[in-house]
Amino acid sequence: HNDFGLIVHGFWAQSKSAKTLKQHPRNCRNDKQLPLTTIKRHFCMMPGETLIQGEWEKHGTCSFRTGEEYLDTIERLYNALTIPNLKLILADKRVDQYKIKKGFIEKNPKLHTNQMIIYMKGKELVDIKICYDL
């Protein structure tokens, strides 16, 4: 049984002028596939070869020169984020997205509520999106 906890699904550039998801930059270059050794180094944060390769092709090629630079940037941001005790927060019968945001902000004082989007299905945490301005 593998329990990765929170993983990274993607990291992508956005266009301020985009009015729909499809208007954000994607698939900007036709770079060669990432070497398996590069992919394997990042499995703990993005557990899947197809996921890593797909995110690099779709999003990374629009903002980074190399896959290594893209993945190293993701890893730096991921490692700098202190994840609160989500089991404790989610055990609260009155849990909502604001309590989850509060937990992240208490552990990461430079993070602001407007940088985070929390998706929940009832009381179950589904997804956390964090926007970084690099």
C-alpha positions as CSV (number, residue, x, y, z in Angstrom):
1,H,0.0,0.0,0.0
2,N,1.5,3.3,-1.1
3,D,0.4,6.4,0.8
4,F,2.0,9.4,-0.8
5,G,0.0,12.0,1.1
6,L,-0.1,15.2,-0.9
7,I,1.5,15.0,-4.3
8,V,2.1,17.5,-7.1
9,H,-0.2,17.1,-10.1
10,G,1.1,20.0,-12.1
11,F,2.9,23.3,-12.3
12,W,2.0,25.6,-15.1
13,A,2.2,29.1,-16.4
14,Q,-0.9,31.2,-16.8
15,S,-1.8,34.1,-19.1
16,K,-3.4,37.1,-17.4
17,S,-5.4,37.7,-20.6
18,A,-6.8,34.2,-20.8
19,K,-10.6,34.0,-20.4
20,T,-10.7,30.2,-20.6
21,L,-8.5,27.3,-19.5
22,K,-7.6,26.6,-23.1
23,Q,-6.2,30.1,-23.6
24,H,-3.3,29.5,-21.1
25,P,0.0,28.5,-22.6
26,R,0.4,24.7,-23.2
27,N,2.4,22.4,-25.4
28,C,4.8,25.2,-26.3
29,R,7.7,23.1,-27.7
30,N,8.2,19.6,-29.0
31,D,11.1,18.6,-26.7
32,K,12.4,15.1,-26.4
33,Q,11.1,12.9,-23.6
34,L,12.7,13.3,-20.2
35,P,15.3,10.6,-19.3
36,L,13.9,8.0,-16.9
37,T,16.7,8.8,-14.4
38,T,15.4,12.4,-14.2
39,I,11.8,11.2,-13.8
40,K,12.7,8.6,-11.1
41,R,14.3,11.3,-9.0
42,H,10.9,13.0,-8.6
43,F,8.6,10.1,-8.0
44,C,8.0,10.9,-4.3
45,M,6.4,14.3,-5.2
46,M,4.9,13.2,-8.6
47,P,4.4,9.5,-8.5
48,G,4.0,8.5,-12.1
49,E,6.2,8.5,-15.2
50,T,3.3,9.4,-17.4
51,L,2.2,12.2,-15.1
52,I,5.7,13.8,-15.0
53,Q,6.3,13.4,-18.7
54,G,2.8,14.8,-19.5
55,E,3.1,17.8,-17.3
56,W,6.6,18.6,-18.7
57,E,5.3,18.4,-22.3
58,K,2.0,20.3,-21.7
59,H,3.1,22.9,-19.2
60,G,6.9,22.9,-18.4
61,T,7.9,23.5,-22.0
62,C,6.2,26.9,-21.9
63,S,8.2,28.4,-19.0
64,F,11.4,26.4,-18.6
65,R,14.4,25.6,-20.8
66,T,14.8,22.1,-19.5
67,G,12.8,19.4,-17.8
68,E,15.4,19.3,-15.0
69,E,14.9,23.0,-14.4
70,Y,11.1,22.5,-14.4
71,L,11.2,19.6,-12.0
72,D,13.8,21.1,-9.7
73,T,11.7,24.3,-9.4
74,I,8.6,22.2,-8.5
75,E,10.7,20.2,-5.9
76,R,12.1,23.4,-4.4
77,L,8.6,24.9,-4.0
78,Y,7.2,21.5,-2.7
79,N,10.0,21.1,-0.2
80,A,9.6,24.7,1.0
81,L,5.8,24.2,1.8
82,T,5.1,23.0,5.3
83,I,2.0,20.8,5.2
84,P,-0.2,21.1,8.3
85,N,-1.6,18.0,10.1
86,L,-4.4,17.4,7.6
87,K,-5.6,14.3,9.5
88,L,-6.2,16.4,12.5
89,I,-7.9,19.2,10.6
90,L,-10.1,16.8,8.6
91,A,-11.1,15.0,11.8
92,D,-13.0,18.2,12.8
93,K,-16.7,17.6,12.1
94,R,-17.0,21.3,11.1
95,V,-14.0,21.2,8.7
96,D,-14.3,23.4,5.6
97,Q,-11.9,24.9,3.1
98,Y,-11.2,27.9,5.3
99,K,-9.9,25.7,8.1
100,I,-7.6,24.0,5.7
101,K,-6.3,27.3,4.4
102,K,-5.8,28.5,7.9
103,G,-3.7,25.4,8.7
104,F,-1.5,26.1,5.7
105,I,-1.1,29.8,6.4
106,E,-0.2,29.1,10.1
107,K,2.6,26.8,8.9
108,N,3.6,29.0,5.9
109,P,3.3,32.7,6.9
110,K,4.2,34.0,3.4
111,L,1.3,32.2,1.9
112,H,-2.0,34.1,1.5
113,T,-5.6,32.9,1.2
114,N,-5.9,34.3,-2.3
115,Q,-3.1,32.0,-3.4
116,M,-5.0,28.8,-2.5
117,I,-8.0,27.0,-3.9
118,I,-9.3,24.1,-1.9
119,Y,-11.6,21.5,-3.4
120,M,-13.7,19.3,-1.1
121,K,-16.3,16.7,-1.7
122,G,-18.4,16.9,1.4
123,K,-15.9,16.7,4.2
124,E,-13.3,14.9,2.0
125,L,-10.3,16.9,0.8
126,V,-10.0,16.4,-3.0
127,D,-7.5,18.9,-4.2
128,I,-5.4,21.9,-3.1
129,K,-4.1,24.4,-5.7
130,I,-1.5,26.9,-4.7
131,C,-0.6,29.8,-7.0
132,Y,3.0,31.0,-7.0
133,D,4.1,34.2,-8.7
134,L,7.6,33.5,-10.0
